[in-house]
Amino acid sequence: MKISHIIEHLDAKVVWGEEHIGRHVYSACGSDMMSDVLAYVKDQSVLITGLVNPQVIRTAEMMDMVCIVFVRSKMPTNEMIELAKESGIVLLATDKRMYEACGKLYAAGLIGNAVRK
């Protein structure tokens, strides 16, 4: 699924990375616990979270994620936006709650990632 389709499905705003919304993502992870995110397979994924701190960007970078969606109208800080720019990670924001955002993307065909055992 292209990031541009995620924007449409979630009625999301591009916070940073407009020039990269043609990128594809192949799976998604929804969590506010970065330790749980680390349990997911590396892949060009989207992270859906309500957590707003620099660790979110660092975790997404470490896991080779290409996009982060902030739910519940949360907005990243300027520091987070700068980190995302350095890493080339697209930042989106939506007023949807995490459950709804994950459900909409899943229904649209975006799969979850398998948990490492």
MOPAC internal coordinates of N, CA, C and O (Angstrom, degrees):
PM7 1SCF
backbone

  N    0.0000 0     0.00 0     0.00 0    0    0    0
  C    1.4472 1     0.00 0     0.00 0    1    0    0
  C    1.5318 1   107.67 1     0.00 0    2    1    0
  O    1.2310 1   120.80 1   -43.64 1    3    2    1
  N    1.2987 1   116.08 1   136.36 1    3    2    1
  C    1.4560 1   120.14 1   176.81 1    5    3    2
  C    1.5297 1   110.19 1   -77.05 1    6    5    3
  O    1.2310 1   121.04 1   -29.25 1    7    6    5
  N    1.3259 1   115.61 1   150.75 1    7    6    5
  C    1.4623 1   120.23 1   177.18 1    9    7    6
  C    1.5226 1   109.98 1   -59.50 1   10    9    7
  O    1.2310 1   120.14 1   146.28 1   11   10    9
  N    1.3154 1   117.33 1   -33.72 1   11   10    9
  C    1.4642 1   120.10 1   177.77 1   13   11   10
  C    1.5238 1   111.73 1   -60.22 1   14   13   11
  O    1.2310 1   119.91 1   146.80 1   15   14   13
  N    1.3405 1   117.78 1   -33.20 1   15   14   13
  C    1.4663 1   121.22 1   177.01 1   17   15   14
  C    1.5265 1   111.02 1   -71.86 1   18   17   15
  O    1.2310 1   120.42 1   145.00 1   19   18   17
  N    1.3200 1   116.81 1   -35.00 1   19   18   17
  C    1.4666 1   120.49 1   175.83 1   21   19   18
  C    1.5258 1   109.09 1   -61.23 1   22   21   19
  O    1.2310 1   120.83 1   136.00 1   23   22   21
  N    1.3194 1   116.02 1   -44.00 1   23   22   21
  C    1.4653 1   120.89 1   177.94 1   25   23   22
  C    1.5271 1   110.70 1   -56.30 1   26   25   23
  O    1.2310 1   120.81 1   134.49 1   27   26   25
  N    1.3212 1   116.06 1   -45.51 1   27   26   25
  C    1.4670 1   120.81 1  -179.70 1   29   27   26
  C    1.5278 1   111.47 1   -64.76 1   30   29   27
  O    1.2310 1   120.30 1   131.72 1   31   30   29
  N    1.3281 1   117.04 1   -48.28 1   31   30   29
  C    1.4673 1   120.98 1  -176.32 1   33   31   30
  C    1.5227 1   112.46 1   -64.35 1   34   33   31
  O    1.2310 1   120.29 1   147.57 1   35   34   33
  N    1.3214 1   117.05 1   -32.43 1   35   34   33
  C    1.4729 1   120.63 1  -176.42 1   37   35   34
  C    1.5287 1   112.97 1  -103.66 1   38   37   35
  O    1.2310 1   120.68 1  -178.16 1   39   38   37
  N    1.3249 1   116.30 1     1.84 1   39   38   37
  C    1.4599 1   120.49 1  -175.67 1   41   39   38
  C    1.5285 1   108.80 1    49.13 1   42   41   39
  O    1.2310 1   121.56 1  -130.67 1   43   42   41
  N    1.3245 1   114.61 1    49.33 1   43   42   41
  C    1.4638 1   121.87 1  -173.32 1   45   43   42
  C    1.5260 1   111.75 1   -92.74 1   46   45   43
  O    1.2310 1   121.86 1   -22.67 1   47   46   45
  N    1.3109 1   114.04 1   157.33 1   47   46   45
  C    1.4602 1   122.71 1   175.84 1   49   47   46
  C    1.5222 1   107.93 1  -103.01 1   50   49   47
  O    1.2310 1   120.33 1   -41.17 1   51   50   49
  N    1.3247 1   116.97 1   138.83 1   51   50   49
  C    1.4594 1   120.92 1   175.17 1   53   51   50
  C    1.5253 1   107.77 1   -82.67 1   54   53   51
  O    1.2310 1   120.93 1   -62.65 1   55   54   53
  N    1.3239 1   115.83 1   117.35 1   55   54   53
  C    1.4621 1   121.43 1   177.58 1   57   55   54
  C    1.5257 1   109.49 1   -85.05 1   58   57   55
  O    1.2310 1   120.99 1   138.33 1   59   58   57
  N    1.3176 1   115.72 1   -41.67 1   59   58   57
  C    1.4649 1   121.49 1   175.24 1   61   59   58
  C    1.5152 1   109.13 1  -153.89 1   62   61   59
  O    1.2310 1   120.56 1   -36.94 1   63   62   61
  N    1.3340 1   116.54 1   143.06 1   63   62   61
  C    1.4513 1   121.61 1   171.96 1   65   63   62
  C    1.5132 1   115.21 1   104.84 1   66   65   63
  O    1.2310 1   120.40 1  -155.47 1   67   66   65
  N    1.3204 1   116.84 1    24.53 1   67   66   65
  C    1.4736 1   121.41 1  -179.07 1   69   67   66
  C    1.5322 1   111.80 1   -48.81 1   70   69   67
  O    1.2310 1   120.45 1   141.94 1   71   70   69
  N    1.3218 1   116.75 1   -38.06 1   71   70   69
  C    1.4649 1   120.70 1  -177.41 1   73   71   70
  C    1.5262 1   113.26 1   -71.16 1   74   73   71
  O    1.2310 1   120.21 1   170.93 1   75   74   73
  N    1.3330 1   117.21 1    -9.07 1   75   74   73
  C    1.4680 1   121.07 1  -177.84 1   77   75   74
  C    1.5295 1   113.57 1  -109.57 1   78   77   75
  O    1.2310 1   119.47 1  -170.77 1   79   78   77
  N    1.3215 1   118.62 1     9.23 1   79   78   77
  C    1.4736 1   119.44 1  -174.46 1   81   79   78
  C    1.5287 1   113.42 1   -72.69 1   82   81   79
  O    1.2310 1   120.01 1   175.63 1   83   82   81
  N    1.3199 1   117.58 1    -4.37 1   83   82   81
  C    1.4605 1   120.90 1   174.40 1   85   83   82
  C    1.5265 1   112.83 1   -84.30 1   86   85   83
  O    1.2310 1   120.31 1   174.03 1   87   86   85
  N    1.3308 1   117.00 1    -5.97 1   87   86   85
  C    1.4726 1   121.08 1   178.71 1   89   87   86
  C    1.5255 1   110.47 1   -65.18 1   90   89   87
  O    1.2310 1   121.93 1   -26.51 1   91   90   89
  N    1.3287 1   113.92 1   153.49 1   91   90   89
  C    1.4613 1   120.29 1   176.52 1   93   91   90
  C    1.5237 1   110.33 1   -97.69 1   94   93   91
  O    1.2310 1   121.06 1   -34.91 1   95   94   93
  N    1.3170 1   115.58 1   145.09 1   95   94   93
  C    1.4608 1   122.01 1   167.72 1   97   95   94
  C    1.5244 1   106.43 1  -120.38 1   98   97   95
  O    1.2310 1   120.95 1   -32.60 1   99   98   97
  N    1.3118 1   115.79 1   147.40 1   99   98   97
  C    1.4580 1   120.19 1  -172.58 1  101   99   98
  C    1.5147 1   113.64 1  -114.73 1  102  101   99
  O    1.2310 1   120.68 1   171.55 1  103  102  101
  N    1.3219 1   116.31 1    -8.45 1  103  102  101
  C    1.4579 1   120.35 1   178.94 1  105  103  102
  C    1.5234 1   108.46 1  -161.35 1  106  105  103
  O    1.2310 1   121.15 1    -7.28 1  107  106  105
  N    1.3288 1   115.41 1   172.72 1  107  106  105
  C    1.4627 1   120.00 1  -178.53 1  109  107  106
  C    1.5154 1   110.29 1  -139.82 1  110  109  107
  O    1.2310 1   121.45 1   -23.27 1  111  110  109
  N    1.3150 1   114.82 1   156.73 1  111  110  109
  C    1.4578 1   122.89 1   176.77 1  113  111  110
  C    1.5220 1   107.16 1  -139.48 1  114  113  111
  O    1.2310 1   119.82 1   -52.74 1  115  114  113
  N    1.3112 1   117.96 1   127.26 1  115  114  113
  C    1.4555 1   122.05 1   177.55 1  117  115  114
  C    1.5161 1   110.04 1  -114.95 1  118  117  115
  O    1.2310 1   120.07 1   -63.40 1  119  118  117
  N    1.3411 1   117.47 1   116.60 1  119  118  117
  C    1.4569 1   120.54 1  -179.56 1  121  119  118
  C    1.5193 1   110.85 1  -166.67 1  122  121  119
  O    1.2310 1   121.17 1   -29.77 1  123  122  121
  N    1.3291 1   115.36 1   150.23 1  123  122  121
  C    1.4593 1   122.00 1   170.36 1  125  123  122
  C    1.5255 1   111.05 1  -103.07 1  126  125  123
  O    1.2310 1   120.76 1   178.93 1  127  126  125
  N    1.3118 1   116.16 1    -1.07 1  127  126  125
  C    1.4709 1   121.20 1   178.96 1  129  127  126
  C    1.5261 1   108.76 1  -108.42 1  130  129  127
  O    1.2310 1   120.72 1   -69.65 1  131  130  129
  N    1.3097 1   116.24 1   110.35 1  131  130  129
  C    1.4592 1   120.04 1  -176.21 1  133  131  130
  C    1.5217 1   111.91 1   -65.25 1  134  133  131
  O    1.2310 1   119.74 1   154.61 1  135  134  133
  N    1.3254 1   118.10 1   -25.39 1  135  134  133
  C    1.4660 1   119.94 1   175.67 1  137  135  134
  C    1.5293 1   110.68 1   -64.69 1  138  137  135
  O    1.2310 1   120.24 1   146.08 1  139  138  137
  N    1.3224 1   117.14 1   -33.92 1  139  138  137
  C    1.4655 1   120.30 1   175.77 1  141  139  138
  C    1.5215 1   111.04 1   -69.95 1  142  141  139
  O    1.2310 1   120.30 1   142.60 1  143  142  141
  N    1.3044 1   117.04 1   -37.40 1  143  142  141
  C    1.4625 1   121.02 1   178.75 1  145  143  142
  C    1.5195 1   109.95 1   -60.87 1  146  145  143
  O    1.2310 1   120.49 1   141.99 1  147  146  145
  N    1.3224 1   116.66 1   -38.01 1  147  146  145
  C    1.4627 1   120.58 1  -179.96 1  149  147  146
  C    1.5280 1   112.58 1   -65.46 1  150  149  147
  O    1.2310 1   119.93 1   164.40 1  151  150  149
  N    1.3274 1   117.74 1   -15.60 1  151  150  149
  C    1.4657 1   121.83 1   178.96 1  153  151  150
  C    1.5262 1   111.92 1   -81.11 1  154  153  151
  O    1.2310 1   119.71 1   174.60 1  155  154  153
  N    1.3283 1   118.16 1    -5.40 1  155  154  153
  C    1.4537 1   121.36 1  -176.60 1  157  155  154
  C    1.5155 1   111.36 1   -94.79 1  158  157  155
  O    1.2310 1   121.54 1   -28.67 1  159  158  157
  N    1.3137 1   114.65 1   151.33 1  159  158  157
  C    1.4620 1   122.27 1  -179.20 1  161  159  158
  C    1.5247 1   110.02 1   -64.95 1  162  161  159
  O    1.2310 1   120.59 1   -38.46 1  163  162  161
  N    1.3143 1   116.48 1   141.54 1  163  162  161
  C    1.4556 1   120.64 1   175.18 1  165  163  162
  C    1.5256 1   108.82 1   -68.96 1  166  165  163
  O    1.2310 1   121.07 1   -48.72 1  167  166  165
  N    1.2826 1   115.57 1   131.28 1  167  166  165
  C    1.4572 1   122.01 1   177.59 1  169  167  166
  C    1.5149 1   106.49 1  -170.76 1  170  169  167
  O    1.2310 1   120.18 1   -16.78 1  171  170  169
  N    1.2817 1   117.26 1   163.22 1  171  170  169
  C    1.4610 1   119.01 1   177.68 1  173  171  170
  C    1.5188 1   107.81 1   -69.09 1  174  173  171
  O    1.2310 1   121.43 1   -89.11 1  175  174  173
  N    1.3185 1   114.86 1    90.89 1  175  174  173
  C    1.4571 1   122.48 1  -172.23 1  177  175  174
  C    1.5106 1   111.70 1  -116.55 1  178  177  175
  O    1.2310 1   122.22 1   -10.62 1  179  178  177
  N    1.3280 1   113.36 1   169.38 1  179  178  177
  C    1.4511 1   121.68 1   171.57 1  181  179  178
  C    1.5290 1   107.71 1  -112.84 1  182  181  179
  O    1.2310 1   120.39 1   -43.24 1  183  182  181
  N    1.3100 1   116.86 1   136.76 1  183  182  181
  C    1.4551 1   122.57 1   176.21 1  185  183  182
  C    1.5220 1   107.97 1  -102.95 1  186  185  183
  O    1.2310 1   120.61 1   -52.55 1  187  186  185
  N    1.3171 1   116.43 1   127.45 1  187  186  185
  C    1.4597 1   122.61 1   178.51 1  189  187  186
  C    1.5206 1   106.67 1  -110.33 1  190  189  187
  O    1.2310 1   120.27 1   -60.13 1  191  190  189
  N    1.3293 1   117.09 1   119.87 1  191  190  189
  C    1.4640 1   120.14 1  -173.57 1  193  191  190
  C    1.5217 1   111.91 1  -152.03 1  194  193  191
  O    1.2310 1   121.26 1   -21.22 1  195  194  193
  N    1.3050 1   115.19 1   158.78 1  195  194  193
  C    1.4571 1   122.11 1   172.20 1  197  195  194
  C    1.5104 1   111.06 1  -109.75 1  198  197  195
  O    1.2310 1   120.73 1  -177.94 1  199  198  197
  N    1.3117 1   116.20 1     2.06 1  199  198  197
  C    1.4617 1   121.73 1  -178.99 1  201  199  198
  C    1.5269 1   109.29 1   -83.03 1  202  201  199
  O    1.2310 1   120.68 1   -49.09 1  203  202  201
  N    1.3192 1   116.31 1   130.91 1  203  202  201
  C    1.4599 1   120.59 1  -177.57 1  205  203  202
  C    1.5248 1   109.30 1  -123.72 1  206  205  203
  O    1.2310 1   121.23 1   -90.64 1  207  206  205
  N    1.3317 1   115.26 1    89.36 1  207  206  205
  C    1.4635 1   121.45 1   172.07 1  209  207  206
  C    1.5260 1   108.52 1  -157.05 1  210  209  207
  O    1.2310 1   119.82 1   -17.82 1  211  210  209
  N    1.3226 1   117.95 1   162.18 1  211  210  209
  C    1.4672 1   120.75 1  -175.72 1  213  211  210
  C    1.5285 1   114.12 1   -58.40 1  214  213  211
  O    1.2310 1   120.00 1   154.63 1  215  214  213
  N    1.3272 1   117.60 1   -25.37 1  215  214  213
  C    1.4649 1   120.50 1  -179.93 1  217  215  214
  C    1.5274 1   111.64 1   -61.08 1  218  217  215
  O    1.2310 1   120.15 1   151.46 1  219  218  217
  N    1.3197 1   117.32 1   -28.54 1  219  218  217
  C    1.4698 1   121.34 1   177.69 1  221  219  218
  C    1.5249 1   109.79 1   -61.50 1  222  221  219
  O    1.2310 1   120.47 1   133.91 1  223  222  221
  N    1.3203 1   116.71 1   -46.09 1  223  222  221
  C    1.4636 1   120.51 1  -179.97 1  225  223  222
  C    1.5210 1   110.38 1   -66.55 1  226  225  223
  O    1.2310 1   120.55 1   136.39 1  227  226  225
  N    1.3173 1   116.55 1   -43.61 1  227  226  225
  C    1.4758 1   120.81 1   179.56 1  229  227  226
  C    1.5351 1   111.13 1   -60.68 1  230  229  227
  O    1.2310 1   120.72 1   137.87 1  231  230  229
  N    1.3193 1   116.22 1   -42.13 1  231  230  229
  C    1.4744 1   120.81 1   179.48 1  233  231  230
  C    1.5208 1   110.28 1   -65.69 1  234  233  231
  O    1.2310 1   120.23 1   134.04 1  235  234  233
  N    1.3194 1   117.17 1   -45.96 1  235  234  233
  C    1.4672 1   120.92 1   179.57 1  237  235  234
  C    1.5265 1   110.74 1   -60.86 1  238  237  235
  O    1.2310 1   120.74 1   139.93 1  239  238  237
  N    1.3194 1   116.20 1   -40.07 1  239  238  237
  C    1.4638 1   121.05 1   178.54 1  241  239  238
  C    1.5319 1   110.45 1   -63.08 1  242  241  239
  O    1.2310 1   120.64 1   135.07 1  243  242  241
  N    1.3238 1   116.39 1   -44.93 1  243  242  241
  C    1.4576 1   121.55 1  -179.16 1  245  243  242
  C    1.5342 1   111.80 1   -63.79 1  246  245  243
  O    1.2310 1   120.72 1   148.94 1  247  246  245
  N    1.3296 1   116.23 1   -31.06 1  247  246  245
  C    1.4618 1   121.02 1  -177.36 1  249  247  246
  C    1.5257 1   112.88 1   -96.00 1  250  249  247
  O    1.2310 1   120.42 1  -167.61 1  251  250  249
  N    1.3253 1   116.80 1    12.39 1  251  250  249
  C    1.4716 1   122.48 1   178.17 1  253  251  250
  C    1.5283 1   113.14 1    58.87 1  254  253  251
  O    1.2310 1   120.36 1  -146.49 1  255  254  253
  N    1.3240 1   116.92 1    33.51 1  255  254  253
  C    1.4630 1   120.71 1   177.22 1  257  255  254
  C    1.5182 1   108.73 1   -81.41 1  258  257  255
  O    1.2310 1   120.88 1   -30.92 1  259  258  257
  N    1.3183 1   115.92 1   149.08 1  259  258  257
  C    1.4606 1   119.54 1  -175.95 1  261  259  258
  C    1.5245 1   113.32 1  -109.91 1  262  261  259
  O    1.2310 1   120.81 1   172.51 1  263  262  261
  N    1.3359 1   116.05 1    -7.49 1  263  262  261
  C    1.4666 1   119.40 1  -175.79 1  265  263  262
  C    1.5214 1   109.86 1  -153.29 1  266  265  263
  O    1.2310 1   120.87 1   -37.41 1  267  266  265
  N    1.3324 1   115.94 1   142.59 1  267  266  265
  C    1.4642 1   122.12 1   173.51 1  269  267  266
  C    1.5223 1   107.85 1  -125.31 1  270  269  267
  O    1.2310 1   120.92 1   -47.97 1  271  270  269
  N    1.3241 1   115.84 1   132.03 1  271  270  269
  C    1.4660 1   121.57 1   175.08 1  273  271  270
  C    1.5213 1   107.55 1  -110.68 1  274  273  271
  O    1.2310 1   120.58 1   -58.85 1  275  274  273
  N    1.3146 1   116.49 1   121.15 1  275  274  273
  C    1.4596 1   121.66 1   175.60 1  277  275  274
  C    1.5254 1   108.08 1   -93.16 1  278  277  275
  O    1.2310 1   121.13 1   -55.04 1  279  278  277
  N    1.3148 1   115.45 1   124.96 1  279  278  277
  C    1.4643 1   120.92 1  -177.10 1  281  279  278
  C    1.5284 1   110.89 1   -96.48 1  282  281  279
  O    1.2310 1   120.93 1    -5.33 1  283  282  281
  N    1.3158 1   115.82 1   174.67 1  283  282  281
  C    1.4719 1   123.86 1   177.20 1  285  283  282
  C    1.5264 1   112.23 1    56.07 1  286  285  283
  O    1.2310 1   120.95 1  -143.23 1  287  286  285
  N    1.3277 1   115.78 1    36.77 1  287  286  285
  C    1.4737 1   122.16 1   177.47 1  289  287  286
  C    1.5211 1   113.64 1    60.33 1  290  289  287
  O    1.2310 1   120.01 1  -159.85 1  291  290  289
  N    1.3199 1   117.58 1    20.15 1  291  290  289
  C    1.4694 1   121.35 1   176.61 1  293  291  290
  C    1.5257 1   107.91 1   -71.65 1  294  293  291
  O    1.2310 1   120.95 1   -34.36 1  295  294  293
  N    1.3202 1   115.79 1   145.64 1  295  294  293
  C    1.4659 1   121.11 1   178.98 1  297  295  294
  C    1.5250 1   109.20 1  -126.26 1  298  297  295
  O    1.2310 1   120.55 1   -43.90 1  299  298  297
  N    1.3343 1   116.54 1   136.10 1  299  298  297
  C    1.4685 1   119.70 1   178.40 1  301  299  298
  C    1.5262 1   111.04 1   -68.94 1  302  301  299
  O    1.2310 1   121.20 1   -25.95 1  303  302  301
  N    1.3193 1   115.30 1   154.05 1  303  302  301
  C    1.4578 1   121.60 1   177.75 1  305  303  302
  C    1.5319 1   109.48 1   -75.69 1  306  305  303
  O    1.2310 1   120.64 1   -12.83 1  307  306  305
  N    1.3200 1   116.37 1   167.17 1  307  306  305
  C    1.4687 1   120.48 1   176.35 1  309  307  306
  C    1.5241 1   111.08 1   -60.10 1  310  309  307
  O    1.2310 1   120.44 1   142.18 1  311  310  309
  N    1.3314 1   116.77 1   -37.82 1  311  310  309
  C    1.4678 1   120.56 1   177.46 1  313  311  310
  C    1.5295 1   110.71 1   -60.86 1  314  313  311
  O    1.2310 1   120.46 1   138.08 1  315  314  313
  N    1.3263 1   116.72 1   -41.92 1  315  314  313
  C    1.4601 1   120.81 1   179.52 1  317  315  314
  C    1.5259 1   111.06 1   -66.23 1  318  317  315
  O    1.2310 1   120.48 1   140.19 1  319  318  317
  N    1.3206 1   116.68 1   -39.81 1  319  318  317
  C    1.4606 1   120.47 1   179.29 1  321  319  318
  C    1.5235 1   109.83 1   -63.29 1  322  321  319
  O    1.2310 1   119.89 1   138.24 1  323  322  321
  N    1.3143 1   117.81 1   -41.76 1  323  322  321
  C    1.4662 1   121.34 1   177.89 1  325  323  322
  C    1.5297 1   111.44 1   -62.81 1  326  325  323
  O    1.2310 1   120.45 1   137.75 1  327  326  325
  N    1.3320 1   116.74 1   -42.25 1  327  326  325
  C    1.4714 1   120.28 1   177.24 1  329  327  326
  C    1.5242 1   110.78 1   -62.79 1  330  329  327
  O    1.2310 1   120.47 1   138.93 1  331  330  329
  N    1.3265 1   116.70 1   -41.07 1  331  330  329
  C    1.4655 1   120.68 1   179.48 1  333  331  330
  C    1.5269 1   110.77 1   -64.20 1  334  333  331
  O    1.2310 1   120.51 1   139.86 1  335  334  333
  N    1.3233 1   116.63 1   -40.14 1  335  334  333
  C    1.4726 1   120.56 1   177.57 1  337  335  334
  C    1.5209 1   110.41 1   -59.86 1  338  337  335
  O    1.2310 1   120.61 1   135.37 1  339  338  337
  N    1.3266 1   116.45 1   -44.63 1  339  338  337
  C    1.4667 1   120.96 1  -179.95 1  341  339  338
  C    1.5258 1   111.65 1   -61.50 1  342  341  339
  O    1.2310 1   120.81 1   147.22 1  343  342  341
  N    1.3272 1   116.06 1   -32.78 1  343  342  341
  C    1.4636 1   121.31 1  -177.02 1  345  343  342
  C    1.5184 1   113.35 1   -96.40 1  346  345  343
  O    1.2310 1   120.17 1   170.52 1  347  346  345
  N    1.3266 1   117.28 1    -9.48 1  347  346  345
  C    1.4637 1   120.66 1  -178.07 1  349  347  346
  C    1.5174 1   113.23 1    71.95 1  350  349  347
  O    1.2310 1   120.12 1  -151.83 1  351  350  349
  N    1.3238 1   117.38 1    28.17 1  351  350  349
  C    1.4656 1   121.91 1  -179.22 1  353  351  350
  C    1.5183 1   109.19 1   -94.38 1  354  353  351
  O    1.2310 1   120.47 1   -55.98 1  355  354  353
  N    1.3295 1   116.71 1   124.02 1  355  354  353
  C    1.4592 1   122.31 1   178.85 1  357  355  354
  C    1.5257 1   109.09 1   -71.62 1  358  357  355
  O    1.2310 1   120.50 1   -44.34 1  359  358  357
  N    1.3293 1   116.65 1   135.66 1  359  358  357
  C    1.4617 1   121.73 1   177.52 1  361  359  358
  C    1.5218 1   109.76 1  -114.12 1  362  361  359
  O    1.2310 1   121.03 1   -51.99 1  363  362  361
  N    1.3285 1   115.63 1   128.01 1  363  362  361
  C    1.4618 1   122.78 1   178.03 1  365  363  362
  C    1.5156 1   109.40 1  -123.73 1  366  365  363
  O    1.2310 1   120.56 1   -23.35 1  367  366  365
  N    1.3230 1   116.54 1   156.65 1  367  366  365
  C    1.4641 1   121.54 1   175.43 1  369  367  366
  C    1.5187 1   108.70 1  -136.00 1  370  369  367
  O    1.2310 1   120.93 1   -41.09 1  371  370  369
  N    1.3333 1   115.83 1   138.91 1  371  370  369
  C    1.4569 1   121.96 1   178.23 1  373  371  370
  C    1.5237 1   109.45 1  -136.65 1  374  373  371
  O    1.2310 1   120.93 1   -24.49 1  375  374  373
  N    1.3210 1   115.83 1   155.51 1  375  374  373
  C    1.4627 1   119.00 1   176.62 1  377  375  374
  C    1.5236 1   111.72 1   -86.23 1  378  377  375
  O    1.2310 1   120.08 1   175.89 1  379  378  377
  N    1.3418 1   117.45 1    -4.11 1  379  378  377
  C    1.4702 1   121.62 1   179.18 1  381  379  378
  C    1.5206 1   110.24 1   -67.55 1  382  381  379
  O    1.2310 1   121.22 1   -28.06 1  383  382  381
  N    1.3339 1   115.27 1   151.94 1  383  382  381
  C    1.4602 1   120.26 1   171.86 1  385  383  382
  C    1.5230 1   108.61 1   -79.41 1  386  385  383
  O    1.2310 1   119.99 1   -18.21 1  387  386  385
  N    1.3058 1   117.62 1   161.79 1  387  386  385
  C    1.4554 1   120.88 1  -175.80 1  389  387  386
  C    1.5291 1   112.27 1   -58.09 1  390  389  387
  O    1.2310 1   120.48 1   135.78 1  391  390  389
  N    1.3132 1   116.69 1   -44.22 1  391  390  389
  C    1.4687 1   120.52 1  -178.54 1  393  391  390
  C    1.5298 1   110.52 1   -57.74 1  394  393  391
  O    1.2310 1   120.60 1   132.99 1  395  394  393
  N    1.3245 1   116.46 1   -47.01 1  395  394  393
  C    1.4559 1   120.65 1  -179.53 1  397  395  394
  C    1.5244 1   111.57 1   -67.06 1  398  397  395
  O    1.2310 1   120.27 1   136.99 1  399  398  397
  N    1.3224 1   117.09 1   -43.01 1  399  398  397
  C    1.4669 1   120.84 1  -179.75 1  401  399  398
  C    1.5277 1   110.74 1   -61.13 1  402  401  399
  O    1.2310 1   120.67 1   133.15 1  403  402  401
  N    1.3208 1   116.33 1   -46.85 1  403  402  401
  C    1.4707 1   120.00 1   178.71 1  405  403  402
  C    1.5248 1   110.49 1   -62.24 1  406  405  403
  O    1.2310 1   120.54 1   135.71 1  407  406  405
  N    1.3173 1   116.57 1   -44.29 1  407  406  405
  C    1.4660 1   121.12 1  -179.35 1  409  407  406
  C    1.5204 1   112.33 1   -61.34 1  410  409  407
  O    1.2310 1   120.45 1   136.22 1  411  410  409
  N    1.3164 1   116.75 1   -43.78 1  411  410  409
  C    1.4667 1   120.70 1  -179.72 1  413  411  410
  C    1.5314 1   110.88 1   -63.54 1  414  413  411
  O    1.2310 1   120.44 1   136.93 1  415  414  413
  N    1.3186 1   116.77 1   -43.07 1  415  414  413
  C    1.4612 1   119.20 1  -179.26 1  417  415  414
  C    1.5281 1   111.41 1   -70.47 1  418  417  415
  O    1.2310 1   120.34 1   142.86 1  419  418  417
  N    1.3154 1   116.95 1   -37.14 1  419  418  417
  C    1.4668 1   120.58 1   177.42 1  421  419  418
  C    1.5324 1   110.02 1   -64.43 1  422  421  419
  O    1.2310 1   120.76 1   134.92 1  423  422  421
  N    1.3332 1   116.16 1   -45.08 1  423  422  421
  C    1.4623 1   120.68 1   179.41 1  425  423  422
  C    1.5286 1   111.43 1   -63.14 1  426  425  423
  O    1.2310 1   120.50 1   152.58 1  427  426  425
  N    1.3180 1   116.64 1   -27.42 1  427  426  425
  C    1.4658 1   121.57 1   179.74 1  429  427  426
  C    1.5297 1   111.54 1   -83.69 1  430  429  427
  O    1.2310 1   119.98 1   176.88 1  431  430  429
  N    1.3344 1   117.63 1    -3.12 1  431  430  429
  C    1.4523 1   120.91 1   174.86 1  433  431  430
  C    1.5213 1   116.37 1   109.41 1  434  433  431
  O    1.2310 1   119.92 1   179.82 1  435  434  433
  N    1.3215 1   117.75 1    -0.18 1  435  434  433
  C    1.4642 1   119.88 1   178.42 1  437  435  434
  C    1.5267 1   108.79 1   -82.05 1  438  437  435
  O    1.2310 1   120.55 1   -57.89 1  439  438  437
  N    1.3101 1   116.55 1   122.11 1  439  438  437
  C    1.4629 1   120.76 1  -174.89 1  441  439  438
  C    1.5302 1   111.49 1   -87.77 1  442  441  439
  O    1.2310 1   121.20 1   -15.21 1  443  442  441
  N    1.3207 1   115.30 1   164.79 1  443  442  441
  C    1.4681 1   121.26 1   172.50 1  445  443  442
  C    1.5108 1   108.88 1   -87.43 1  446  445  443
  O    1.2310 1   120.79 1    -9.67 1  447  446  445
  N    1.2956 1   116.10 1   170.33 1  447  446  445
  C    1.4614 1   121.83 1   178.04 1  449  447  446
  C    1.5155 1   109.08 1   -99.15 1  450  449  447
  O    1.2310 1   120.40 1   -31.01 1  451  450  449
  N    1.3145 1   116.85 1   148.99 1  451  450  449
  C    1.4583 1   121.37 1   177.02 1  453  451  450
  C    1.5229 1   109.94 1   -73.84 1  454  453  451
  O    1.2310 1   120.60 1   -36.86 1  455  454  453
  N    1.3134 1   116.46 1   143.14 1  455  454  453
  C    1.4482 1   121.46 1   177.45 1  457  455  454
  C    1.5218 1   108.62 1   -80.00 1  458  457  455
  O    1.2310 1   120.74 1   -44.36 1  459  458  457
  N    1.3306 1   116.19 1   135.64 1  459  458  457
  C    1.4726 1   119.99 1   175.62 1  461  459  458
  C    1.5052 1   109.62 1   -67.97 1  462  461  459
  O    1.2310 1   120.72 1   -39.12 1  463  462  461
  N    1.3104 1   116.23 1   140.88 1  463  462  461
  C    1.4675 1   120.58 1   179.11 1  465  463  462
  C    1.4918 1   109.98 1  -106.94 1  466  465  463
  O    1.2310 1   120.10 1   180.00 1  467  466  465

